[in-house]
Amino acid sequence: MKKVSLWVAGVAITASACAQNPTAVKYGNLITPADAKKHLSILASDEYEGRETGKRGAEMAANYIAAEFKRLGLQAPVKGSYFLDVPLTQNTVNVSALTINGQSFMNWKDFVFQGAADAKVNATEVVFVGFGTPEELAGLNLAGKVVLWINEDKPEAGKPANTSYRMTEGRRAIVKAIQEQKPALILAANEGVSAVLARFNGVNPSGAGQLSLKKGDDAAAKATTAPLFIVTGPVADAALKPSGKTFAQLKEAAATAKQSQAVKSTADVTISSTKTDVKAVDVLGFMPGSDPKLKDEVLVFSAHYDHIGLNTKPGATDKVYNGADDDGSGTTGILEIARAFSQAKKDGKGPRRSVLFLGNVGEEKGLLGSEYYTDHPVFPLANTIADLNIDMIGRVGEEYVGKPDSANYVYSIGSNMLSSDLHKIGEAANNTYTKMKLDYKYDDPNDPNRFYYRSDHYNFARYNVPIIFYFNGVHADYHGLGDEVSKINFPLLAKRAQLAFYTGWELANRDARPVVDKADAAKGTR
């Protein structure tokens, strides 16, 4: 009987994927390039000053989104408001030059500070720990020392090595193990970070300081956590110079044999910080479901409306990082999808389940708005059936430039990570309505780019809420001044938003919510 039942269910799914729902098509067709251009031309204009979290432009964008939600008839679900306050703290950090054996290195030019603030380091020994495996750390005394660690995954036979500077879950565990020995400073060396730092040349892109969610007193954590710097090869070479070996030589040797050793090197740096409160909000628009049995279940459409603000480099002629694609395009997509659902509801065809349209703040600062929402949900996450997250859907990514399907694809990330149901629903919606190429290249928690962990959907996934992340891939203007409205492909933006709409339409109206039936892969860090 089970085999027969599964076969019948499979036939039903296939059949439903072949027949369009005329009602869904009617409202999906309300998502148009012209309307998308209207919204994005405002949100990504110079007037909005790059929408940096905590700044005037982000506040303007939040007000624009809330006004659209109100115009569409969406409910204000936060005690009568469209705004959910996200308590942030701006941590302004001053890092002196890092001096190693008399050679000076600068923050955001030779290294990036990542870790506890308020520290004064005067060390006389650097301990090289290779890739930081338990075998390499065994027997070492790291207390009060500077630790030099290879911030890459250790090569394994038959397995491609992840050499990205972005921390994996495994590397976070290594850092924790090192921290437990109370070193004075950790130098996480990765030669690939040089290309990233070359874009900044000593200018902190966070401007006045780094934002974080406001939490309780972290003085105890500061007292026990060593500062961590992600450093370039030349910094590592300077630390190892007295050993007579270069960083590249020791890294190559450490791939096959333990190379842990202490080096008589001096290292000096001073870190100080101040904290100030910052005003920021998520923007929420809510549509209650029409089915008394299903209306307590909520589908979320999310996109972050913030970007990286103004260009403060001396002599710059272009002053605004407009962020048309990142993520003005996703925010525009959410507004278009909300319009389609709202018209359906006005016509008596509203969704059976409730739908939340969520504009997140602080994504560029570390997924802060979505982290706060999922830690303090307005609607219980147990009742949240899925999050469809849209982040960058207005351009052609670098891997598709010049290809025949460059105007008819989207990267789909995470649909199969937690729920095979959700993956099938996303596939069926595309096969039935939009017929784009769904590219699953980045649908992998071990992808070196770490895209699964780098947008707001991840904060839902870490609570085992099934997600799909729609993404066009990076391009030459990613986080650059060239991310302008003039470069947006509006027909492609609209089609990708339609795919999210049709997927959401099915999720909001089907009898059963997608089952979470996959192993929890939502572990890791941005």
Summary of the structure (lengths in Angstrom):
residues: 526
radius of gyration: 24.6
end to end distance: 45.0
largest distance: 76.9
contacts: 1839
relative contact order: 0.16
helix: 35%
strand: 21%
